[in-house]
Amino acid sequence: MREQLQRRDAEPRSLPALRLPMLVTDSASANVIDLCEREELGLIDMRGTFFLRTGSTFIRVQGHRPLERTPREPLFHGKGCRLVRVLLQSPDQRWTIRALSEQTQTSYSYAHGVTTRLLKEGFVEGGRSVGFRLRDPVALLRAWLTSDKPTAVTREGFNAPSTTPDLLHKAHALLTSQGIRSTFTLASALRPDERSVSGIPHGIYLSGSLEAALTAFGLRRMTPHNFFVLRPEPAAETEAGGVYHAQRLLPHGPGVALPQLAVDFHQSGGRGTEQAEELVRRFARTLPLSDEPR
């Protein structure tokens, strides 16, 4: 064994192990490459650039491969979710980037980033020349459900002695008369034929005084909690793709759109997940049939 090692070490083709500092980056500029050369620092980037200089060894390859960055804009929270809500509300409509940015009150570059990410992840199809539309609306909705990105920044539980449609209507009307904006969610946003499980809580998204809502609905700070007051994240507190976008008109007041309602139920836990699945099935049944190739 010792003789074999000696022969291997004496072999002229054998090179000693190199331990050199190296910069690894996505895309190195010409200035960075020149700096690495002067400092004899190794370099490699995702465009195929490779630089190595040590002793008598010198290798320099200039990479020209196009670099595709994954957009950093979020999909299921913040402003990114505004585009998701708008697309889910019109699943068969084709959109330009400009139209999406105007509908969601986001910049063109932001809307482009979100759309690009949706395209890369297979939720959207199309291009600038023909517009973009959803490729699989149900898959996008399910991805939103399982993302565990809450729309509400706070969720406070209370006890409501009564949740009859008449009381809900009067309470919402009272808040509206005080200039307080709100929209129903959870059980309060279900139509009678949509309820598939029992024992699910009521709820409301509130943009305004909590004390006014407690008074209007007669809510008590005690258990069991059967009514939740949710504060929407700032980016969702709008009609432009937020929780107030495409509200459903119920006999007792407005409620969030069906996709948002499914997400809220899924995040409520308990039997809310079962109710969420029923809403996803109903959403799937409402999708228009199209003979246009996808």
N, C-alpha and C positions, 0 to 999 in steps of 0.2 A: 504494500500500500504506500509506504513512504517513497519507494522508487517511482511509483506512478505519479504521485504528487509533484515530485521533483521534475519529472519529465514534462508534466503539464505546465509548471511554472516556467520551465525553460523554453517552452514552445513560443516562437516569435509572434505568432498570431494572437496569443493571449494578451488581453489588455487588463490593466489594473482597474479595480472598481473605482468609479468616480463619484465623489460627493461634492456637488457644486450647487450654490444657491441659484434658484431659477424663479423667474416671474411667470405666473400663469394668469392669463386674463382673457376676456372675451374678444377684444379687438385692440391691438396695440397700434398707436399712432406712429408716424415716422420719427417724431421726436423721441418717443419712448424707446424705439428700436435703436436709434443712434446712441442714446444714453446707456442702454444695456451693453452696446458694443464697447463704448469707452470704459465702462466699469467692469467689463468682462463678466457680466451677469447673464445667465442663461434666460431664454425667453421662449414661450410658446403661447399661441392664442388660437381661438376657435375658427379663425379664417385660414389656418394652415401655415401661419408664420412660425418659423423655428430659427433660433439663433443659439449658437454654442461656440465659445472660444475658451480654450484652455491649453496652455503649452503650445505645441505645434499643431493642435487641432483647431480648425476654423470652419464652421458650417453656418451659412445664412440662407434661408429660404423665405422669400416674400410671399405671404399668402394672399390670395385674391378671392377666396370663396365667399359668397354673399353670407352675411350674418343675419340670421333670423332671431330676433329677440322676442321672447314671450311677453306680451303686454302685461303691465303690472296692475292695471285697473281692476278693481274687484268686480265680481259678478253678482254676488248675492247679499251685498250690503253696500251702504254708501250710495253715491250717485250711479254706480254701475248697475245697481238693482233697478233703477228707474227704467233703464232700457229693457231689462228682463220683463218687468211688469207690462210695459207698452207692447213688447213683442208677443207676450202670452195673451194679451187682450185682443190682438188682431193676428192670429197665427197664420193666416193665409195671405196676408197683405205683404207686398214688397215695399221695402223702405230704402231710400237713399240715406247716406250718412248725414247729409244736411238736414233731412226731414226728421231723423231720429234725434239729432242734437237740438233742434228747435222744439220738438215735442217734449223732450225731457229737460230742457233748459240747461244743457251742458255744452261745453265747447266742442267744436268740430273734431279737434284732435282727441279729446276724451272719448267722444262717441265712436271715433274710428278705432281707438284702442280696445274698447269693450267689444265692438263688433268683430274685430280681428281675432280676439281671444275666443269669442263664441264660434267663429269660423274654424279656428284651429282645433277646438274641442268637439267639433262635429254637430253643434246645436243649430248652426245657421248655414245656409247655402246661398250661392249667388256671387255677385261681383259688382263693381262700380257701374259697369255698363248696363246691367239688367236689374240692379237693386238686390237687396238682401231680404230673405224671409226665413222663418223657422223651418228646419229640416225635420225635427222631431219634437213637437211641443210638449208631449207627455214626458219625454226623457229630460227635457230642461226643467220642467216642474218638479220631477222627482229628484233631480240633482239639487234643486233649491231646498227641497224638504230635508234632504240628508246632509246639507252643508252645515246645519246647526248655527247659522248666522241669524241671530234674532233681529227682527225689525224694531222691537221696542228696547229702549235703553233702560227702562225700569218697568216692573210689573208688580203692582201691589194688590194683594188680595183683601177682600172685604166680604161682609155678610149682608146680603140683600134680603129683607123680609118678603119682598114681592118682586117678581120679574114678569108680570103680565104685560102683554102688548100695549095695553092702555097706559100703564105706568111708564113703560119705556118711552112711549110717544110723548107723554107729558114732560118727562124729565129731559129728553132731547130738545124739545121745543123751548123749555125754560133756559137751557144752556145757550141755545141759538139766540134767544131774545137778549141775553147778556153779552153777546158778541164772542161767545166761547165756541170754538170749533171742535167737533167730535164726530166719530163714525163708529158704528157698532162692529164688533167682531165676536168670535167664538159662538156660543149658542144664540146670542142676540142677533147674529147676522145670518142665521139659517132660515130658509123658508120651511114651512111645515113638512113638505114632502122630502126634504133633504136630511132630516134628522134620522140617523140610523142607530144611535146608541142613546142610552139614558145616563143621567148623572154627570153631564158635562157642564162646565161653568159658563156663565155669561161674561161679556166683556165689552170694553169700549176703548178706542184710541182717543186720547184727550190732548188738546192743545189749548191749555188755559188753566184756570184755577182748580186745584184739586178739591178744595173745600166747597166750591160751588157744585162740583159733581157729587160730592158726598151728600150734600143737602138735596139736590135734585132727585137723586135715586134713592135717598133714604139709607145710604150705606152705613154700616156699623163696623168699627174696628174690632172684630171678634171672629172667632171660628164657629162653624165651618165656613171656609171661603167658597162662595158660589158666584162671586162677581169680581172681575179683575179690571183694574184701570191701568192701561198701557200708555206709556209715553213714547211716541215714535222717535226714532233717531232723527237728527236734524235734516239729513238728506232725504228722508221719507216724509217729512211734514209738508207735503205739497200735492197739488193736483197734477203736476208735471211728472208723472210716473211714480208718485209716492202713494201713501195709503189712501189718499183722497182721490186717486185716479180711478176713473170708471167705476164709481160706487154703484152698488145695486140698490134700487129703490124698494124698500120694504114698507109694509103698512105702518110701522111705528117709527120709521126714519131710515137714513142711509146706512148701508153696510159695506164693508170692504169687498173688493172683487173676489171672485171664486178662488183664483190661485193664491192670493194673499190669505184668504180664510183657511185654505188647506194647510198652508205653512204655519199659521198661528195655532191651529189644532194640533199639528204634529209636534210643535214645541211645547204644547201645554201638558203633554204626558198623559198617563193614565189611559182612559178610553178615548181620549182625544186623538190618539194615533189611528184608532179604528175609524173614527169619523173623518179623519184626513184622507184615509184610503178611499172611503166612499165618495168624497168630493173629487179626488183624482179620477175615479172612474166616471163620474158625471162630467167632468171637464173633457175627458177623452171622447165621450159620446156627443159632445157639442161641436167637435171639430168638423169643419166642412170637408166634404169629399171633393177631390180634385183629380181631373184627368190629365192635368198638366204634368209632364215628366219632372221628377225631382232628381 
